[in-house]
Amino acid sequence: MTEPDVVVGLHDRRRTLTESAFVGRSRELAALDAQMALPGQAGLVLLESESGGGKTRLLAEMAQRTVRRGVWVLRGQGVDQMAQRPFQLLAGVTDELVATARREPTLATRLQKKLGDQRDTVCAVLPELAEILGATNAAMHGPEAFAETRTVQALTTLLDGLGQSGKPALVLLDDCQWADQLTLKLLGHWWRRQETARGADRQVVIVAAFRSEEVPADHFLRGLQPSAHLTLAPFGAADVRQLAESMAGPLPAEALAVVEQLGQGSPFMASAVLRGLVESGALVPADGALPLGGSPADRLRPGLQQGWQVEPLALADIHSSRHAAAFLVRRLQMLPPPVAHLLTVGALLGKEFDLDIAAGLARQTPIQAIAALDEARRRHLVWVKAPDGKCAFIHDKLRESLLDTLAADERRELHRQAALLLENQDERHHFDLPYHFDAAGESERALPYALAAAAQARTVHALDMAEEQYRIAERGAANADRSVHYRIAEGL
């Protein structure tokens, strides 16, 4: 029996905003449900939209729906403007694998049996899995010329082993436009193998989501022949209204018009504009808002039809933004300085960042940083991930807007400070250190770390990342001896 589409909170009278309900996208959800309903069959779904178009929210909704049906959901995400690691897109998947295997030892046993002598290759590429796979030797075996083939085949076997009869697996990979080349080859090889293995019991569906504007016609993803390809259209006026009123209850027509105009069909921007209207004082609780416990008759009294009213002067000022990007910048400019500084430092570190590191770079005490983080969470800019406690931006557009506020010299100095802070930690940061030192204009200090990172990337045959690290080393080798120049040239 199909559940009716109900938007929670649509008719509530509120004086504060709440998290938006999931709105629309019924056709796309039905298509994803259909993929999961195919018993014993694998599936590859490509999901695309413009930035802010709602693909991440759709993935979250799909995850919630399928978990309730007993599906094992694993999630990974690509990253940009930060240090890249081989198979970064699969980092979240490996974390979920390890966490689940600790709770369910039979999973580790099943994967060990499935992989056989490929365990060593998998653990060399994804060393976090050595704990549960019990690899005997983390080194890659065989000639380097065949390393890519061995890696892709071993990881394909691992993906196949995630699902089993009666317990399918759903792998959600977001922001695949930033995936490294070897991860993309893995997706292609895995799917081709499914197409040639019809009838096998493969209970795995992979959803690869990406930004339409960053994946051109000749991109690897465009050449795949998936089992389904979904493109999210911009929200129409009715969807925008449902989204806004799920957060605020009934709204004045003037406020809805601004949300629709500046949101431009983007679910993320529509919700951000609504929050900005409240934060800027353009939308305020109405004096006659319906009190808690009001009777149905109260709803008919003048002045109690809505919980909000507009402030004309402030709303006129909002209209001057004209574009959603400018409005988002205005919203960030209204942040208290300590909050803005902490978030800007966090944005430099990545879409996800460690609060302790960000506080150190921002020169804030733990108490100050926690207070700033709480304010950022209240304004729906970041959230804290469980169980590692890392902070994550609600959307890449927020992070990108914060980075755009940094002057070039200020950004270089923050990169330098980040590198120095990480350099003094016990943990090795092979990929972070060359990235930050090079971005700071201190490539010579990046040299030893770049060589180490290049060797690590080359070991797992992530050649595009190895080349990137060798180029950093090349920029920093002006005063190095001939043996270092030879090592870089040989590596390239």
Residue pairs with C-beta under 8 A, 6 or more apart in sequence:
5 26
7 21
7 23
7 242
7 245
7 246
8 21
8 246
9 18
9 21
9 245
9 246
9 247
9 249
10 21
10 242
10 245
10 246
10 249
11 249
11 250
12 249
12 307
13 249
13 250
13 289
13 290
13 294
13 304
13 306
13 307
14 248
14 249
14 307
14 308
15 285
15 289
15 307
15 308
16 285
17 247
17 248
17 274
17 275
17 278
17 380
18 246
18 247
18 248
19 247
19 380
20 243
20 244
20 246
20 247
20 267
20 271
21 242
21 243
21 246
21 247
22 57
22 61
23 235
23 239
23 242
23 243
23 246
23 267
24 235
24 239
24 242
25 54
25 58
25 61
25 232
28 47
28 58
28 230
28 232
29 58
29 61
29 62
29 65
31 45
31 228
31 230
32 45
32 62
32 207
32 228
32 230
33 65
34 228
35 43
35 45
35 205
35 227
35 228
36 43
36 66
36 69
36 71
36 168
36 170
36 205
40 165
40 199
40 200
40 201
40 202
40 203
41 202
42 160
42 163
42 191
42 194
42 202
42 203
42 204
42 205
42 206
43 204
43 205
43 206
43 226
43 227
43 228
44 187
44 190
44 191
44 194
44 205
44 206
44 208
44 224
44 226
44 227
45 205
45 206
45 207
45 208
45 226
45 227
45 228
45 229
45 230
46 208
46 209
46 210
46 221
46 224
46 226
46 228
46 229
46 230
47 55
47 58
47 59
47 207
47 208
47 209
47 210
47 230
47 232
48 55
48 209
48 210
48 211
48 212
48 215
48 229
48 230
48 231
48 232
49 55
49 209
49 211
49 212
49 231
49 232
50 211
50 212
50 213
50 234
50 266
51 211
51 213
51 214
51 266
51 396
51 397
52 266
52 267
52 268
52 269
52 395
52 397
53 212
53 232
53 234
53 265
53 266
53 267
53 268
54 232
54 235
54 266
54 267
54 268
55 174
55 209
55 210
55 232
56 174
56 209
56 395
57 267
57 268
58 232
59 75
59 172
59 174
59 207
59 209
62 170
62 172
62 207
63 73
63 75
63 170
63 172
66 73
66 170
67 73
70 167
71 167
71 168
71 169
71 170
72 100
72 162
72 163
72 167
72 168
72 169
72 170
73 169
73 170
73 172
74 92
74 93
74 96
74 97
74 162
74 169
74 170
74 171
74 172
75 92
75 93
75 96
75 171
75 172
75 173
75 174
76 89
76 90
76 91
76 92
76 93
76 171
76 172
76 173
76 174
77 89
77 91
77 92
77 173
77 174
77 175
77 351
78 88
78 89
78 173
78 174
78 175
78 176
78 177
78 178
78 179
79 88
79 175
79 178
79 350
79 351
80 175
80 178
80 351
80 396
81 350
81 399
81 400
81 403
82 349
82 350
82 351
82 435
83 350
83 429
83 431
83 432
83 434
83 435
83 436
84 180
84 431
84 435
84 465
84 468
85 91
85 431
85 465
86 125
86 180
86 182
86 456
86 457
86 460
86 462
86 465
87 125
87 126
87 155
87 180
87 182
87 183
87 460
87 462
88 178
88 179
88 180
88 183
89 173
89 175
89 176
89 178
89 179
89 180
89 183
90 126
90 183
93 171
93 173
94 126
94 128
94 129
95 128
97 107
97 129
97 132
97 162
98 128
98 129
98 131
98 132
99 387
100 107
101 107
101 108
101 111
101 131
101 132
102 132
107 132
108 132
108 133
108 134
110 161
110 164
111 132
111 133
111 158
111 161
112 119
112 133
112 134
114 157
114 158
114 160
114 161
115 122
115 133
115 154
115 157
115 158
115 161
118 150
118 153
118 154
118 157
118 158
119 133
119 134
119 135
119 136
120 135
120 136
120 137
120 138
120 139
120 140
120 141
121 140
121 141
121 150
121 151
121 154
122 129
122 133
122 135
122 154
122 155
122 157
122 158
123 129
123 130
123 133
123 135
123 138
124 135
124 138
124 139
124 140
124 459
124 460
125 151
125 154
125 155
125 460
126 155
127 138
129 135
130 138
140 147
140 150
140 151
140 459
140 460
141 150
142 150
144 461
147 460
147 461
148 182
148 185
148 461
148 463
151 182
151 460
151 461
152 182
152 185
152 186
152 189
153 189
155 186
155 190
156 186
156 189
156 190
156 193
159 171
159 186
159 190
159 204
159 206
160 190
160 193
160 202
160 204
162 169
162 171
162 204
163 169
163 202
163 203
163 204
164 201
164 203
165 201
165 203
167 203
168 203
168 204
168 205
169 203
169 204
169 205
170 204
170 205
170 207
171 204
171 205
171 206
171 207
172 207
172 209
173 179
173 187
173 206
173 207
173 208
173 209
174 209
175 209
175 210
175 211
175 396
176 184
176 187
176 208
176 209
176 210
176 221
177 210
177 211
177 214
177 215
177 219
177 221
179 187
180 462
180 464
180 465
181 220
181 462
181 463
181 464
182 460
182 461
182 462
182 463
182 464
184 220
184 221
185 220
187 206
187 208
187 224
188 220
188 223
188 224
190 206
191 206
191 224
191 225
191 226
194 202
195 225
208 221
208 226
210 221
212 231
215 221
215 222
216 222
233 265
234 264
234 265
234 266
235 243
235 263
235 265
235 266
235 267
235 270
236 265
237 260
239 267
240 256
240 259
240 260
240 263
240 265
240 270
241 256
241 260
243 267
243 270
243 271
244 251
244 255
244 256
244 259
244 270
244 271
244 274
245 251
247 271
247 274
248 274
248 283
248 307
248 308
249 306
249 307
249 308
250 305
250 306
250 307
250 308
251 259
251 283
251 306
251 308
252 283
252 306
252 308
252 309
252 310
254 310
254 315
255 274
255 277
255 282
255 283
255 308
255 310
255 315
258 273
258 277
258 282
258 315
258 318
258 319
259 270
259 273
259 274
259 277
260 270
262 269
262 273
262 318
262 321
262 322
262 323
262 324
262 327
263 269
263 270
263 273
263 324
264 324
266 324
268 395
268 397
269 324
269 328
269 397
271 380
272 324
272 327
272 328
272 331
272 395
272 397
273 324
273 327
274 283
275 331
275 379
275 380
276 318
276 327
276 328
276 330
276 331
276 334
277 283
277 315
277 318
278 284
279 331
279 334
279 379
280 314
280 317
280 318
280 330
280 331
280 334
281 311
281 314
282 310
282 311
282 314
282 315
282 317
282 318
283 308
283 309
283 310
283 311
283 315
284 308
284 309
284 310
284 311
285 307
285 308
285 309
286 303
286 306
286 307
286 308
286 309
287 303
287 309
288 301
288 302
288 303
288 304
289 304
289 306
289 307
289 308
290 298
290 299
290 304
290 307
291 298
294 304
298 304
299 305
318 327
321 327
321 330
325 397
325 401
328 397
328 398
328 401
329 401
329 404
329 405
332 340
332 343
332 398
332 401
332 402
332 405
333 340
335 343
335 375
335 376
335 379
336 372
336 375
338 362
338 364
338 368
338 371
338 372
339 372
339 375
339 376
340 402
341 362
341 364
341 372
342 358
342 359
342 362
342 364
342 369
342 372
342 373
342 376
343 372
343 376
343 381
343 382
343 402
344 402
344 403
344 405
344 406
345 353
345 358
345 361
345 362
345 414
346 353
346 358
346 382
346 391
346 393
347 353
347 393
347 398
347 399
347 400
347 402
347 403
348 361
348 403
348 406
348 411
348 414
348 415
348 418
349 357
349 358
349 361
349 418
351 392
351 393
351 396
351 399
352 385
352 390
352 391
352 392
352 393
353 390
353 391
353 392
354 390
354 391
355 369
355 370
355 373
355 389
355 390
355 391
356 366
357 418
357 421
357 422
358 369
358 391
359 365
359 366
359 368
359 369
360 421
361 414
361 417
361 418
361 421
362 369
364 372
373 382
373 384
373 391
376 382
377 383
377 384
380 394
381 393
381 394
381 398
382 391
382 392
382 393
382 394
383 391
383 392
383 394
384 390
384 391
384 392
385 391
385 392
393 399
403 411
406 414
411 439
412 439
412 440
412 441
413 440
415 436
415 437
415 439
415 440
416 436
416 437
416 440
416 442
418 432
418 436
419 432
419 433
419 436
419 437
419 440
419 442
419 445
419 446
422 429
422 432
422 433
422 436
423 429
423 433
429 449
430 449
430 452
430 453
430 456
431 453
431 456
431 469
433 446
433 449
434 446
434 449
434 450
434 453
434 469
434 472
434 473
435 446
435 472
437 443
437 445
437 446
437 449
437 476
438 446
438 450
438 472
438 475
438 476
442 476
443 472
443 475
443 476
444 476
444 477
444 478
444 479
445 476
446 472
446 473
446 475
446 476
447 472
447 473
447 476
447 477
447 480
447 484
450 469
450 470
450 472
450 473
450 476
451 469
451 470
451 473
451 484
451 487
451 488
453 465
453 469
454 466
454 469
454 470
454 473
454 491
455 466
455 491
457 463
457 465
457 466
457 469
458 466
458 491
466 491
467 492
470 488
470 491
470 492
473 484
473 488
474 488
474 492
477 484
477 485
477 488
